[in-house]
Amino acid sequence: MSIKDFFSKNKESFQLIYGVILIILIPLLIAINTIITISNYNNNIDVSIQRQALAIGRTINTLLKDDIQNYTTLQDKIEKLALANPDDFQNIEILIPDNDSFKVVASLEKDNIDKTLDFYYYSLAWKLAENESLATDSLKLANTEEGKSIVKDLYSSDRFWLITMPMTDKMGDKQAILSIKLSSKIIDDLTMTTRNNSIYILVATILIVILFLSIAIKLWDYVLLYKKIKEVDRMKDEFISIASHELRTPLGAIKGYISLIIDGTFGEIKNKEMKQSLDKVMISTKRLNGLVNDLLDTSRIEQGRLEVALKETNISPIINDVVDQLKISADEKNLILQYENANDKFPTIFADEERLKQVLVNLLGNSIKYTEKGKITVSTYVENNKLAIKIADTGIGMSAEEQKHLFEKFHRVQNNKTLHITGTGLGLWITKQIVELMNGKIYLESMQDVGTQITVELNLTKKE
């Protein structure tokens, strides 16, 4: 089995697998992209906060360094500073070296004053040069054993930035350490709101994508069904075309032999009933032959194989020929069939002579079929560089609703007056297609119980 046959055989399974993969993969990629975007956003925010925290630390350091030996003044200044910015500072402390540890000499948390702290972070800060500082997120501090203890014991659960730096006197000698706990609550709240909104949008997007993919899979089924229908339709057209071609040969033979029998070629028919029966057979044969021809034309039109040979054509002889051909049918119903402009000369048109005859036979044949009494008139005139052929009858007419579907394939007017009239509903559809292939137009006006007027417009060979 070839790969193509394998995929064709398992097409529905592959379709299902493909749909499931899409439903899983696309939402997953959207989720990953959202998570990465949020993470990058948080990192960028943290970098920005860190820089601002360091700048704030240096500013406070400059503000306090002149009173570095006066602990009471330092306490007053940090309290005023915190009072002016109540939402920014969780704590500000000044620590001095005490052997290997550091002693708190000023703090917003007064219970911490005179406490001795042994924290590696302060030792790192003490080793820094003047104007250098450290800024660390409390979450990172909590990742170490010593930092976890300090964070838990000294600070609240709110996230903060710990800024530490050495403080020097006027001589540039290190005297103390400045420790600032800068709250990041406002930024964290904004970040949390942004993150939550992103997650809500993510969830909504995933649901919409899943819904869309589910619909898309169904649409895929419809596409496959449409392809199958098109294939069946193509096979139907091919069957009709082949069957119609095969039927034409025996029909031609039947029609020919019946015609010879009726004409007396094989001997005179003395039995009147036999002759009437043969006449009926001939009528049915002609009707069947017409149906086969209609089916062939329909197949050719749908497959784009119906060709027209446009050339300069004189309209009057064609109309006269068709009128003479159908006059017998009109006489049988006591109808008047006439061509009003039979002796007039008209400009030539671009048309296929045989196809134009077919159009006129269809239109005049319909007028005769649907007219019980009165007359059918054919007239021609030139207007707007086009030749118009108008066929008017005094037949049963039709309503406005019936006219809407008149040129549709297989459509026939169904009412009490048309029950006894035979037809396939293909004639007018074929007629319209042929007229349009000759670059013409066809339109109709009708009134119920009054009559119908149908007009065909074709292009002139020269502008008038």
Secondary structure, DSSP 8 states (H G I E B T S, - for coil): --HHHHHHHTHHHHHHHHHHHHHHHHHHHHHHHHHHHHHHHHHHHHHHHHHHHHHHHHHHHHHHGGGTT-HHHHHHHHHHHHHHSTTTEEEEEEEEEETTEEEEEEESSGGGTT-EE--HHHHHHHTS-TT--EEEEHHHHTTSHHHHHHHHHHS-SS-EEEEEEEEE-TTS-EEEEEEEEEE-HHHHHHHHHHHHHHHHHHHHHHHHHHHHHHHHHHHHHHHHHHHHHHHHHHHHHHHHHHHHHHHHHHHHHHHHHHHHHHHTTT-----HHHHHHHHHHHHHHHHHHHHHHHHHHHHHHHTT------EEE-HHHHHHHHHHHHHHHHHHTT-EEEETTTT-----EEE-HHHHHHHHHHHHHHHHHT-SSSEEEEEEEEETTEEEEEEEE-S----HHHHHTTTSTT----STTTTT----S-HHHHHHHHHHHTT-EEEEEEETTTEEEEEEEEEBSS--
